[in-house]
Amino acid sequence: MLQLLARGLTNKEIAERLVISRRTAAHHVEHIYAKTGTTNRALASLFAANHGLIQDPAADISQGQAGSRSTGHASR
């Protein structure tokens, strides 16, 4: 979830990618803010980058994981 957020996807796009409702995606985003001590997408993305939580999208494709449902939780 955090990886998708950090890549700039909207809640709607995250919901579609993970096959969940937009409201559920928004709920998860709020939890990410709480867990990372951030208040917006930019700061959450910076947190992810600083903690090595953002993967290169090209690596997903080369490993055959383009449709992966990895959550990318901040607690990793």
mmCIF file of the N, C-alpha and C atoms, coordinates in Angstrom:
data_MODEL
# 
_entry.id   MODEL 
# 
loop_
_atom_site.group_PDB 
_atom_site.id 
_atom_site.type_symbol 
_atom_site.label_atom_id 
_atom_site.label_alt_id 
_atom_site.label_comp_id 
_atom_site.label_asym_id 
_atom_site.label_entity_id 
_atom_site.label_seq_id 
_atom_site.pdbx_PDB_ins_code 
_atom_site.Cartn_x 
_atom_site.Cartn_y 
_atom_site.Cartn_z 
_atom_site.occupancy 
_atom_site.B_iso_or_equiv 
_atom_site.pdbx_formal_charge 
_atom_site.auth_seq_id 
_atom_site.auth_comp_id 
_atom_site.auth_asym_id 
_atom_site.auth_atom_id 
_atom_site.pdbx_PDB_model_num 
ATOM 1   N N  . MET A 1 1  ? 0.824   -1.181  0.000   1.00 0.00 ? 1  MET A N  1 
ATOM 2   C CA . MET A 1 1  ? 0.000   0.000   0.000   1.00 0.00 ? 1  MET A CA 1 
ATOM 3   C C  . MET A 1 1  ? 0.876   1.256   0.000   1.00 0.00 ? 1  MET A C  1 
ATOM 4   N N  . LEU A 1 2  ? 1.867   1.290   0.876   1.00 0.00 ? 2  LEU A N  1 
ATOM 5   C CA . LEU A 1 2  ? 2.747   2.455   0.945   1.00 0.00 ? 2  LEU A CA 1 
ATOM 6   C C  . LEU A 1 2  ? 3.519   2.642   -0.355  1.00 0.00 ? 2  LEU A C  1 
ATOM 7   N N  . GLN A 1 3  ? 3.922   1.570   -0.980  1.00 0.00 ? 3  GLN A N  1 
ATOM 8   C CA . GLN A 1 3  ? 4.638   1.681   -2.254  1.00 0.00 ? 3  GLN A CA 1 
ATOM 9   C C  . GLN A 1 3  ? 3.750   2.327   -3.314  1.00 0.00 ? 3  GLN A C  1 
ATOM 10  N N  . LEU A 1 4  ? 2.504   1.940   -3.365  1.00 0.00 ? 4  LEU A N  1 
ATOM 11  C CA . LEU A 1 4  ? 1.577   2.514   -4.345  1.00 0.00 ? 4  LEU A CA 1 
ATOM 12  C C  . LEU A 1 4  ? 1.342   3.987   -4.057  1.00 0.00 ? 4  LEU A C  1 
ATOM 13  N N  . LEU A 1 5  ? 1.174   4.316   -2.789  1.00 0.00 ? 5  LEU A N  1 
ATOM 14  C CA . LEU A 1 5  ? 0.997   5.702   -2.386  1.00 0.00 ? 5  LEU A CA 1 
ATOM 15  C C  . LEU A 1 5  ? 2.223   6.518   -2.786  1.00 0.00 ? 5  LEU A C  1 
ATOM 16  N N  . ALA A 1 6  ? 3.409   5.977   -2.514  1.00 0.00 ? 6  ALA A N  1 
ATOM 17  C CA . ALA A 1 6  ? 4.654   6.677   -2.821  1.00 0.00 ? 6  ALA A CA 1 
ATOM 18  C C  . ALA A 1 6  ? 4.865   6.844   -4.326  1.00 0.00 ? 6  ALA A C  1 
ATOM 19  N N  . ARG A 1 7  ? 4.289   5.972   -5.108  1.00 0.00 ? 7  ARG A N  1 
ATOM 20  C CA . ARG A 1 7  ? 4.388   6.089   -6.568  1.00 0.00 ? 7  ARG A CA 1 
ATOM 21  C C  . ARG A 1 7  ? 3.429   7.124   -7.119  1.00 0.00 ? 7  ARG A C  1 
ATOM 22  N N  . GLY A 1 8  ? 2.612   7.726   -6.245  1.00 0.00 ? 8  GLY A N  1 
ATOM 23  C CA . GLY A 1 8  ? 1.728   8.807   -6.666  1.00 0.00 ? 8  GLY A CA 1 
ATOM 24  C C  . GLY A 1 8  ? 0.327   8.383   -7.033  1.00 0.00 ? 8  GLY A C  1 
ATOM 25  N N  . LEU A 1 9  ? -0.045  7.140   -6.757  1.00 0.00 ? 9  LEU A N  1 
ATOM 26  C CA . LEU A 1 9  ? -1.393  6.701   -7.080  1.00 0.00 ? 9  LEU A CA 1 
ATOM 27  C C  . LEU A 1 9  ? -2.411  7.337   -6.132  1.00 0.00 ? 9  LEU A C  1 
ATOM 28  N N  . THR A 1 10 ? -3.584  7.635   -6.657  1.00 0.00 ? 10 THR A N  1 
ATOM 29  C CA . THR A 1 10 ? -4.682  8.162   -5.852  1.00 0.00 ? 10 THR A CA 1 
ATOM 30  C C  . THR A 1 10 ? -5.331  7.020   -5.083  1.00 0.00 ? 10 THR A C  1 
ATOM 31  N N  . ASN A 1 11 ? -6.189  7.357   -4.124  1.00 0.00 ? 11 ASN A N  1 
ATOM 32  C CA . ASN A 1 11 ? -6.915  6.309   -3.401  1.00 0.00 ? 11 ASN A CA 1 
ATOM 33  C C  . ASN A 1 11 ? -7.735  5.456   -4.364  1.00 0.00 ? 11 ASN A C  1 
ATOM 34  N N  . LYS A 1 12 ? -8.331  6.088   -5.356  1.00 0.00 ? 12 LYS A N  1 
ATOM 35  C CA . LYS A 1 12 ? -9.118  5.349   -6.343  1.00 0.00 ? 12 LYS A CA 1 
ATOM 36  C C  . LYS A 1 12 ? -8.237  4.365   -7.115  1.00 0.00 ? 12 LYS A C  1 
ATOM 37  N N  . GLU A 1 13 ? -7.065  4.822   -7.539  1.00 0.00 ? 13 GLU A N  1 
ATOM 38  C CA . GLU A 1 13 ? -6.156  3.955   -8.294  1.00 0.00 ? 13 GLU A CA 1 
ATOM 39  C C  . GLU A 1 13 ? -5.618  2.827   -7.425  1.00 0.00 ? 13 GLU A C  1 
ATOM 40  N N  . ILE A 1 14 ? -5.321  3.127   -6.165  1.00 0.00 ? 14 ILE A N  1 
ATOM 41  C CA . ILE A 1 14 ? -4.865  2.089   -5.231  1.00 0.00 ? 14 ILE A CA 1 
ATOM 42  C C  . ILE A 1 14 ? -5.963  1.059   -5.042  1.00 0.00 ? 14 ILE A C  1 
ATOM 43  N N  . ALA A 1 15 ? -7.187  1.530   -4.853  1.00 0.00 ? 15 ALA A N  1 
ATOM 44  C CA . ALA A 1 15 ? -8.323  0.629   -4.655  1.00 0.00 ? 15 ALA A CA 1 
ATOM 45  C C  . ALA A 1 15 ? -8.500  -0.293  -5.855  1.00 0.00 ? 15 ALA A C  1 
ATOM 46  N N  . GLU A 1 16 ? -8.418  0.258   -7.046  1.00 0.00 ? 16 GLU A N  1 
ATOM 47  C CA . GLU A 1 16 ? -8.558  -0.555  -8.255  1.00 0.00 ? 16 GLU A CA 1 
ATOM 48  C C  . GLU A 1 16 ? -7.429  -1.570  -8.363  1.00 0.00 ? 16 GLU A C  1 
ATOM 49  N N  . ARG A 1 17 ? -6.207  -1.155  -8.070  1.00 0.00 ? 17 ARG A N  1 
ATOM 50  C CA . ARG A 1 17 ? -5.044  -2.043  -8.168  1.00 0.00 ? 17 ARG A CA 1 
ATOM 51  C C  . ARG A 1 17 ? -5.144  -3.201  -7.178  1.00 0.00 ? 17 ARG A C  1 
ATOM 52  N N  . LEU A 1 18 ? -5.636  -2.915  -5.948  1.00 0.00 ? 18 LEU A N  1 
ATOM 53  C CA . LEU A 1 18 ? -5.687  -3.937  -4.900  1.00 0.00 ? 18 LEU A CA 1 
ATOM 54  C C  . LEU A 1 18 ? -7.037  -4.630  -4.799  1.00 0.00 ? 18 LEU A C  1 
ATOM 55  N N  . VAL A 1 19 ? -7.968  -4.222  -5.653  1.00 0.00 ? 19 VAL A N  1 
ATOM 56  C CA . VAL A 1 19 ? -9.328  -4.780  -5.678  1.00 0.00 ? 19 VAL A CA 1 
ATOM 57  C C  . VAL A 1 19 ? -9.977  -4.640  -4.289  1.00 0.00 ? 19 VAL A C  1 
ATOM 58  N N  . ILE A 1 20 ? -9.971  -3.409  -3.804  1.00 0.00 ? 20 ILE A N  1 
ATOM 59  C CA . ILE A 1 20 ? -10.644 -3.054  -2.560  1.00 0.00 ? 20 ILE A CA 1 
ATOM 60  C C  . ILE A 1 20 ? -11.455 -1.790  -2.834  1.00 0.00 ? 20 ILE A C  1 
ATOM 61  N N  . SER A 1 21 ? -12.302 -1.403  -1.892  1.00 0.00 ? 21 SER A N  1 
ATOM 62  C CA . SER A 1 21 ? -13.086 -0.191  -2.099  1.00 0.00 ? 21 SER A CA 1 
ATOM 63  C C  . SER A 1 21 ? -12.222 1.043   -1.900  1.00 0.00 ? 21 SER A C  1 
ATOM 64  N N  . ARG A 1 22 ? -12.659 2.145   -2.484  1.00 0.00 ? 22 ARG A N  1 
ATOM 65  C CA . ARG A 1 22 ? -11.945 3.407   -2.338  1.00 0.00 ? 22 ARG A CA 1 
ATOM 66  C C  . ARG A 1 22 ? -11.909 3.817   -0.859  1.00 0.00 ? 22 ARG A C  1 
ATOM 67  N N  . ARG A 1 23 ? -12.994 3.559   -0.151  1.00 0.00 ? 23 ARG A N  1 
ATOM 68  C CA . ARG A 1 23 ? -13.061 3.895   1.269   1.00 0.00 ? 23 ARG A CA 1 
ATOM 69  C C  . ARG A 1 23 ? -12.047 3.070   2.082   1.00 0.00 ? 23 ARG A C  1 
ATOM 70  N N  . THR A 1 24 ? -11.899 1.797   1.746   1.00 0.00 ? 24 THR A N  1 
ATOM 71  C CA . THR A 1 24 ? -10.922 0.951   2.426   1.00 0.00 ? 24 THR A CA 1 
ATOM 72  C C  . THR A 1 24 ? -9.508  1.449   2.134   1.00 0.00 ? 24 THR A C  1 
ATOM 73  N N  . ALA A 1 25 ? -9.252  1.838   0.902   1.00 0.00 ? 25 ALA A N  1 
ATOM 74  C CA . ALA A 1 25 ? -7.934  2.379   0.552   1.00 0.00 ? 25 ALA A CA 1 
ATOM 75  C C  . ALA A 1 25 ? -7.650  3.639   1.358   1.00 0.00 ? 25 ALA A C  1 
ATOM 76  N N  . ALA A 1 26 ? -8.639  4.518   1.462   1.00 0.00 ? 26 ALA A N  1 
ATOM 77  C CA . ALA A 1 26 ? -8.468  5.755   2.230   1.00 0.00 ? 26 ALA A CA 1 
ATOM 78  C C  . ALA A 1 26 ? -8.193  5.443   3.696   1.00 0.00 ? 26 ALA A C  1 
ATOM 79  N N  . HIS A 1 27 ? -8.877  4.443   4.220   1.00 0.00 ? 27 HIS A N  1 
ATOM 80  C CA . HIS A 1 27 ? -8.677  4.022   5.611   1.00 0.00 ? 27 HIS A CA 1 
ATOM 81  C C  . HIS A 1 27 ? -7.232  3.545   5.816   1.00 0.00 ? 27 HIS A C  1 
ATOM 82  N N  . HIS A 1 28 ? -6.734  2.750   4.901   1.00 0.00 ? 28 HIS A N  1 
ATOM 83  C CA . HIS A 1 28 ? -5.359  2.257   4.990   1.00 0.00 ? 28 HIS A CA 1 
ATOM 84  C C  . HIS A 1 28 ? -4.355  3.405   4.888   1.00 0.00 ? 28 HIS A C  1 
ATOM 85  N N  . VAL A 1 29 ? -4.622  4.362   4.016   1.00 0.00 ? 29 VAL A N  1 
ATOM 86  C CA . VAL A 1 29 ? -3.730  5.515   3.875   1.00 0.00 ? 29 VAL A CA 1 
ATOM 87  C C  . VAL A 1 29 ? -3.666  6.280   5.201   1.00 0.00 ? 29 VAL A C  1 
ATOM 88  N N  . GLU A 1 30 ? -4.796  6.470   5.850   1.00 0.00 ? 30 GLU A N  1 
ATOM 89  C CA . GLU A 1 30 ? -4.811  7.158   7.143   1.00 0.00 ? 30 GLU A CA 1 
ATOM 90  C C  . GLU A 1 30 ? -3.997  6.381   8.185   1.00 0.00 ? 30 GLU A C  1 
ATOM 91  N N  . HIS A 1 31 ? -4.076  5.061   8.140   1.00 0.00 ? 31 HIS A N  1 
ATOM 92  C CA . HIS A 1 31 ? -3.287  4.236   9.062   1.00 0.00 ? 31 HIS A CA 1 
ATOM 93  C C  . HIS A 1 31 ? -1.793  4.365   8.768   1.00 0.00 ? 31 HIS A C  1 
ATOM 94  N N  . ILE A 1 32 ? -1.450  4.470   7.495   1.00 0.00 ? 32 ILE A N  1 
ATOM 95  C CA . ILE A 1 32 ? -0.042  4.671   7.125   1.00 0.00 ? 32 ILE A CA 1 
ATOM 96  C C  . ILE A 1 32 ? 0.453   5.982   7.707   1.00 0.00 ? 32 ILE A C  1 
ATOM 97  N N  . TYR A 1 33 ? -0.353  7.040   7.594   1.00 0.00 ? 33 TYR A N  1 
ATOM 98  C CA . TYR A 1 33 ? 0.038   8.327   8.173   1.00 0.00 ? 33 TYR A CA 1 
ATOM 99  C C  . TYR A 1 33 ? 0.295   8.181   9.668   1.00 0.00 ? 33 TYR A C  1 
ATOM 100 N N  . ALA A 1 34 ? -0.594  7.484   10.352  1.00 0.00 ? 34 ALA A N  1 
ATOM 101 C CA . ALA A 1 34 ? -0.449  7.313   11.803  1.00 0.00 ? 34 ALA A CA 1 
ATOM 102 C C  . ALA A 1 34 ? 0.803   6.497   12.142  1.00 0.00 ? 34 ALA A C  1 
ATOM 103 N N  . LYS A 1 35 ? 1.043   5.420   11.407  1.00 0.00 ? 35 LYS A N  1 
ATOM 104 C CA . LYS A 1 35 ? 2.197   4.555   11.689  1.00 0.00 ? 35 LYS A CA 1 
ATOM 105 C C  . LYS A 1 35 ? 3.524   5.221   11.368  1.00 0.00 ? 35 LYS A C  1 
ATOM 106 N N  . THR A 1 36 ? 3.523   6.083   10.370  1.00 0.00 ? 36 THR A N  1 
ATOM 107 C CA . THR A 1 36 ? 4.774   6.714   9.961   1.00 0.00 ? 36 THR A CA 1 
ATOM 108 C C  . THR A 1 36 ? 4.969   8.085   10.612  1.00 0.00 ? 36 THR A C  1 
ATOM 109 N N  . GLY A 1 37 ? 3.959   8.549   11.330  1.00 0.00 ? 37 GLY A N  1 
ATOM 110 C CA . GLY A 1 37 ? 4.050   9.857   11.962  1.00 0.00 ? 37 GLY A CA 1 
ATOM 111 C C  . GLY A 1 37 ? 4.012   10.992  10.956  1.00 0.00 ? 37 GLY A C  1 
ATOM 112 N N  . THR A 1 38 ? 3.320   10.774  9.853   1.00 0.00 ? 38 THR A N  1 
ATOM 113 C CA . THR A 1 38 ? 3.216   11.776  8.798   1.00 0.00 ? 38 THR A CA 1 
ATOM 114 C C  . THR A 1 38 ? 1.774   12.268  8.694   1.00 0.00 ? 38 THR A C  1 
ATOM 115 N N  . THR A 1 39 ? 1.576   13.304  7.892   1.00 0.00 ? 39 THR A N  1 
ATOM 116 C CA . THR A 1 39 ? 0.240   13.879  7.764   1.00 0.00 ? 39 THR A CA 1 
ATOM 117 C C  . THR A 1 39 ? -0.244  13.998  6.326   1.00 0.00 ? 39 THR A C  1 
ATOM 118 N N  . ASN A 1 40 ? 0.606   13.614  5.367   1.00 0.00 ? 40 ASN A N  1 
ATOM 119 C CA . ASN A 1 40 ? 0.185   13.711  3.971   1.00 0.00 ? 40 ASN A CA 1 
ATOM 120 C C  . ASN A 1 40 ? 1.000   12.754  3.095   1.00 0.00 ? 40 ASN A C  1 
ATOM 121 N N  . ARG A 1 41 ? 0.601   12.657  1.835   1.00 0.00 ? 41 ARG A N  1 
ATOM 122 C CA . ARG A 1 41 ? 1.231   11.722  0.902   1.00 0.00 ? 41 ARG A CA 1 
ATOM 123 C C  . ARG A 1 41 ? 2.706   12.031  0.672   1.00 0.00 ? 41 ARG A C  1 
ATOM 124 N N  . ALA A 1 42 ? 3.031   13.302  0.585   1.00 0.00 ? 42 ALA A N  1 
ATOM 125 C CA . ALA A 1 42 ? 4.421   13.673  0.322   1.00 0.00 ? 42 ALA A CA 1 
ATOM 126 C C  . ALA A 1 42 ? 5.327   13.212  1.461   1.00 0.00 ? 42 ALA A C  1 
ATOM 127 N N  . LEU A 1 43 ? 4.906   13.461  2.694   1.00 0.00 ? 43 LEU A N  1 
ATOM 128 C CA . LEU A 1 43 ? 5.719   13.056  3.841   1.00 0.00 ? 43 LEU A CA 1 
ATOM 129 C C  . LEU A 1 43 ? 5.767   11.537  3.987   1.00 0.00 ? 43 LEU A C  1 
ATOM 130 N N  . ALA A 1 44 ? 4.656   10.865  3.706   1.00 0.00 ? 44 ALA A N  1 
ATOM 131 C CA . ALA A 1 44 ? 4.644   9.403   3.768   1.00 0.00 ? 44 ALA A CA 1 
ATOM 132 C C  . ALA A 1 44 ? 5.573   8.821   2.697   1.00 0.00 ? 44 ALA A C  1 
ATOM 133 N N  . SER A 1 45 ? 5.591   9.443   1.525   1.00 0.00 ? 45 SER A N  1 
ATOM 134 C CA . SER A 1 45 ? 6.486   9.001   0.450   1.00 0.00 ? 45 SER A CA 1 
ATOM 135 C C  . SER A 1 45 ? 7.942   9.212   0.840   1.00 0.00 ? 45 SER A C  1 
ATOM 136 N N  . LEU A 1 46 ? 8.230   10.340  1.478   1.00 0.00 ? 46 LEU A N  1 
ATOM 137 C CA . LEU A 1 46 ? 9.582   10.612  1.944   1.00 0.00 ? 46 LEU A CA 1 
ATOM 138 C C  . LEU A 1 46 ? 9.994   9.589   3.001   1.00 0.00 ? 46 LEU A C  1 
ATOM 139 N N  . PHE A 1 47 ? 9.090   9.263   3.908   1.00 0.00 ? 47 PHE A N  1 
ATOM 140 C CA . PHE A 1 47 ? 9.346   8.236   4.914   1.00 0.00 ? 47 PHE A CA 1 
ATOM 141 C C  . PHE A 1 47 ? 9.702   6.913   4.231   1.00 0.00 ? 47 PHE A C  1 
ATOM 142 N N  . ALA A 1 48 ? 8.901   6.529   3.241   1.00 0.00 ? 48 ALA A N  1 
ATOM 143 C CA . ALA A 1 48 ? 9.136   5.275   2.521   1.00 0.00 ? 48 ALA A CA 1 
ATOM 144 C C  . ALA A 1 48 ? 10.506  5.280   1.845   1.00 0.00 ? 48 ALA A C  1 
ATOM 145 N N  . ALA A 1 49 ? 10.845  6.380   1.212   1.00 0.00 ? 49 ALA A N  1 
ATOM 146 C CA . ALA A 1 49 ? 12.142  6.476   0.525   1.00 0.00 ? 49 ALA A CA 1 
ATOM 147 C C  . ALA A 1 49 ? 13.293  6.399   1.528   1.00 0.00 ? 49 ALA A C  1 
ATOM 148 N N  . ASN A 1 50 ? 13.165  7.092   2.638   1.00 0.00 ? 50 ASN A N  1 
ATOM 149 C CA . ASN A 1 50 ? 14.225  7.112   3.652   1.00 0.00 ? 50 ASN A CA 1 
ATOM 150 C C  . ASN A 1 50 ? 14.422  5.764   4.333   1.00 0.00 ? 50 ASN A C  1 
ATOM 151 N N  . HIS A 1 51 ? 13.398  4.924   4.303   1.00 0.00 ? 51 HIS A N  1 
ATOM 152 C CA . HIS A 1 51 ? 13.481  3.619   4.957   1.00 0.00 ? 51 HIS A CA 1 
ATOM 153 C C  . HIS A 1 51 ? 13.605  2.458   3.965   1.00 0.00 ? 51 HIS A C  1 
ATOM 154 N N  . GLY A 1 52 ? 13.899  2.786   2.713   1.00 0.00 ? 52 GLY A N  1 
ATOM 155 C CA . GLY A 1 52 ? 14.121  1.752   1.698   1.00 0.00 ? 52 GLY A CA 1 
ATOM 156 C C  . GLY A 1 52 ? 12.891  0.921   1.382   1.00 0.00 ? 52 GLY A C  1 
ATOM 157 N N  . LEU A 1 53 ? 11.717  1.528   1.463   1.00 0.00 ? 53 LEU A N  1 
ATOM 158 C CA . LEU A 1 53 ? 10.478  0.780   1.254   1.00 0.00 ? 53 LEU A CA 1 
ATOM 159 C C  . LEU A 1 53 ? 9.906   0.917   -0.152  1.00 0.00 ? 53 LEU A C  1 
ATOM 160 N N  . ILE A 1 54 ? 10.571  1.681   -0.986  1.00 0.00 ? 54 ILE A N  1 
ATOM 161 C CA . ILE A 1 54 ? 10.077  1.879   -2.352  1.00 0.00 ? 54 ILE A CA 1 
ATOM 162 C C  . ILE A 1 54 ? 10.900  1.010   -3.291  1.00 0.00 ? 54 ILE A C  1 
ATOM 163 N N  . GLN A 1 55 ? 10.205  0.150   -4.032  1.00 0.00 ? 55 GLN A N  1 
ATOM 164 C CA . GLN A 1 55 ? 10.870  -0.696  -5.014  1.00 0.00 ? 55 GLN A CA 1 
ATOM 165 C C  . GLN A 1 55 ? 10.746  -0.071  -6.384  1.00 0.00 ? 55 GLN A C  1 
ATOM 166 N N  . ASP A 1 56 ? 11.702  -0.376  -7.234  1.00 0.00 ? 56 ASP A N  1 
ATOM 167 C CA . ASP A 1 56 ? 11.661  0.068   -8.615  1.00 0.00 ? 56 ASP A CA 1 
ATOM 168 C C  . ASP A 1 56 ? 10.545  -0.693  -9.330  1.00 0.00 ? 56 ASP A C  1 
ATOM 169 N N  . PRO A 1 57 ? 9.565   0.006   -9.940  1.00 0.00 ? 57 PRO A N  1 
ATOM 170 C CA . PRO A 1 57 ? 8.478   -0.690  -10.654 1.00 0.00 ? 57 PRO A CA 1 
ATOM 171 C C  . PRO A 1 57 ? 8.996   -1.625  -11.736 1.00 0.00 ? 57 PRO A C  1 
ATOM 172 N N  . ALA A 1 58 ? 10.122  -1.306  -12.359 1.00 0.00 ? 58 ALA A N  1 
ATOM 173 C CA . ALA A 1 58 ? 10.691  -2.167  -13.398 1.00 0.00 ? 58 ALA A CA 1 
ATOM 174 C C  . ALA A 1 58 ? 11.133  -3.500  -12.807 1.00 0.00 ? 58 ALA A C  1 
ATOM 175 N N  . ALA A 1 59 ? 11.543  -3.491  -11.542 1.00 0.00 ? 59 ALA A N  1 
ATOM 176 C CA . ALA A 1 59 ? 11.957  -4.739  -10.900 1.00 0.00 ? 59 ALA A CA 1 
ATOM 177 C C  . ALA A 1 59 ? 10.765  -5.666  -10.723 1.00 0.00 ? 59 ALA A C  1 
ATOM 178 N N  . ASP A 1 60 ? 9.585   -5.099  -10.446 1.00 0.00 ? 60 ASP A N  1 
ATOM 179 C CA . ASP A 1 60 ? 8.374   -5.904  -10.310 1.00 0.00 ? 60 ASP A CA 1 
ATOM 180 C C  . ASP A 1 60 ? 8.076   -6.641  -11.613 1.00 0.00 ? 60 ASP A C  1 
ATOM 181 N N  . ILE A 1 61 ? 8.198   -5.930  -12.717 1.00 0.00 ? 61 ILE A N  1 
ATOM 182 C CA . ILE A 1 61 ? 7.887   -6.520  -14.020 1.00 0.00 ? 61 ILE A CA 1 
ATOM 183 C C  . ILE A 1 61 ? 8.924   -7.578  -14.379 1.00 0.00 ? 61 ILE A C  1 
ATOM 184 N N  . SER A 1 62 ? 10.198  -7.285  -14.144 1.00 0.00 ? 62 SER A N  1 
ATOM 185 C CA . SER A 1 62 ? 11.240  -8.234  -14.512 1.00 0.00 ? 62 SER A CA 1 
ATOM 186 C C  . SER A 1 62 ? 11.163  -9.507  -13.675 1.00 0.00 ? 62 SER A C  1 
ATOM 187 N N  . GLN A 1 63 ? 10.584  -9.424  -12.487 1.00 0.00 ? 63 GLN A N  1 
ATOM 188 C CA . GLN A 1 63 ? 10.444  -10.591 -11.629 1.00 0.00 ? 63 GLN A CA 1 
ATOM 189 C C  . GLN A 1 63 ? 9.084   -11.261 -11.791 1.00 0.00 ? 63 GLN A C  1 
ATOM 190 N N  . GLY A 1 64 ? 8.274   -10.751 -12.748 1.00 0.00 ? 64 GLY A N  1 
ATOM 191 C CA . GLY A 1 64 ? 6.969   -11.346 -12.994 1.00 0.00 ? 64 GLY A CA 1 
ATOM 192 C C  . GLY A 1 64 ? 5.964   -11.048 -11.906 1.00 0.00 ? 64 GLY A C  1 
ATOM 193 N N  . GLN A 1 65 ? 6.134   -9.933  -11.215 1.00 0.00 ? 65 GLN A N  1 
ATOM 194 C CA . GLN A 1 65 ? 5.239   -9.597  -10.118 1.00 0.00 ? 65 GLN A CA 1 
ATOM 195 C C  . GLN A 1 65 ? 4.422   -8.347  -10.408 1.00 0.00 ? 65 GLN A C  1 
ATOM 196 N N  . ALA A 1 66 ? 4.167   -8.048  -11.652 1.00 0.00 ? 66 ALA A N  1 
ATOM 197 C CA . ALA A 1 66 ? 3.446   -6.826  -11.998 1.00 0.00 ? 66 ALA A CA 1 
ATOM 198 C C  . ALA A 1 66 ? 2.081   -6.780  -11.342 1.00 0.00 ? 66 ALA A C  1 
ATOM 199 N N  . GLY A 1 67 ? 1.438   -7.900  -11.136 1.00 0.00 ? 67 GLY A N  1 
ATOM 200 C CA . GLY A 1 67 ? 0.122   -7.935  -10.519 1.00 0.00 ? 67 GLY A CA 1 
ATOM 201 C C  . GLY A 1 67 ? 0.172   -8.272  -9.051  1.00 0.00 ? 67 GLY A C  1 
ATOM 202 N N  . SER A 1 68 ? 1.340   -8.165  -8.442  1.00 0.00 ? 68 SER A N  1 
ATOM 203 C CA . SER A 1 68 ? 1.505   -8.514  -7.031  1.00 0.00 ? 68 SER A CA 1 
ATOM 204 C C  . SER A 1 68 ? 0.624   -7.666  -6.157  1.00 0.00 ? 68 SER A C  1 
ATOM 205 N N  . ARG A 1 69 ? 0.113   -8.281  -5.072  1.00 0.00 ? 69 ARG A N  1 
ATOM 206 C CA . ARG A 1 69 ? -0.724  -7.552  -4.140  1.00 0.00 ? 69 ARG A CA 1 
ATOM 207 C C  . ARG A 1 69 ? 0.049   -7.245  -2.855  1.00 0.00 ? 69 ARG A C  1 
ATOM 208 N N  . SER A 1 70 ? 1.353   -7.002  -3.001  1.00 0.00 ? 70 SER A N  1 
ATOM 209 C CA . SER A 1 70 ? 2.180   -6.663  -1.841  1.00 0.00 ? 70 SER A CA 1 
ATOM 210 C C  . SER A 1 70 ? 1.657   -5.402  -1.196  1.00 0.00 ? 70 SER A C  1 
ATOM 211 N N  . THR A 1 71 ? 1.581   -5.389  0.131   1.00 0.00 ? 71 THR A N  1 
ATOM 212 C CA . THR A 1 71 ? 1.020   -4.253  0.828   1.00 0.00 ? 71 THR A CA 1 
ATOM 213 C C  . THR A 1 71 ? 2.022   -3.170  1.108   1.00 0.00 ? 71 THR A C  1 
ATOM 214 N N  . GLY A 1 72 ? 3.285   -3.519  1.232   1.00 0.00 ? 72 GLY A N  1 
ATOM 215 C CA . GLY A 1 72 ? 4.291   -2.518  1.475   1.00 0.00 ? 72 GLY A CA 1 
ATOM 216 C C  . GLY A 1 72 ? 4.075   -1.780  2.790   1.00 0.00 ? 72 GLY A C  1 
ATOM 217 N N  . HIS A 1 73 ? 3.592   -2.471  3.806   1.00 0.00 ? 73 HIS A N  1 
ATOM 218 C CA . HIS A 1 73 ? 3.323   -1.845  5.089   1.00 0.00 ? 73 HIS A CA 1 
ATOM 219 C C  . HIS A 1 73 ? 4.558   -1.172  5.653   1.00 0.00 ? 73 HIS A C  1 
ATOM 220 N N  . ALA A 1 74 ? 4.342   -0.059  6.298   1.00 0.00 ? 74 ALA A N  1 
ATOM 221 C CA . ALA A 1 74 ? 5.441   0.697   6.886   1.00 0.00 ? 74 ALA A CA 1 
ATOM 222 C C  . ALA A 1 74 ? 6.108   -0.058  8.019   1.00 0.00 ? 74 ALA A C  1 
ATOM 223 N N  . SER A 1 75 ? 5.448   -1.051  8.562   1.00 0.00 ? 75 SER A N  1 
ATOM 224 C CA . SER A 1 75 ? 5.999   -1.768  9.709   1.00 0.00 ? 75 SER A CA 1 
ATOM 225 C C  . SER A 1 75 ? 7.050   -2.799  9.337   1.00 0.00 ? 75 SER A C  1 
ATOM 226 N N  . ARG A 1 76 ? 7.311   -2.960  8.054   1.00 0.00 ? 76 ARG A N  1 
ATOM 227 C CA . ARG A 1 76 ? 8.314   -3.929  7.619   1.00 0.00 ? 76 ARG A CA 1 
ATOM 228 C C  . ARG A 1 76 ? 9.675   -3.548  8.067   1.00 0.00 ? 76 ARG A C  1 
# 
